[in-house]
């Protein structure tokens, strides 16, 4: 009897895990869509990107989504910053230097690993 209950319990939750997987893919795609729309020469934060993607409070998920971007997508990942317009990579690391370089190439001033608040995009317009 206990075995039958255990099987039906697992059978009950199998569809949930399948839905969670599809939901995760939808969440990643929503984040990628927002990042793709950040205008050249502007930046946003992980938290704001998540909020604009309909995932408020999921800044870490936005970071994860950017780590999982397929290379052929050519997403402007470097336009996403930490809170307050801060580059989140360790200062002097290759990623830090690359992000600063790419931002500067778009006319965004980067000083001490931060961008000027005037460069922050208003994602409410999306």
Order of alpha helices (4+ residues) and beta strands (2+ residues): alpha-beta-alpha-alpha-beta-alpha-beta-beta
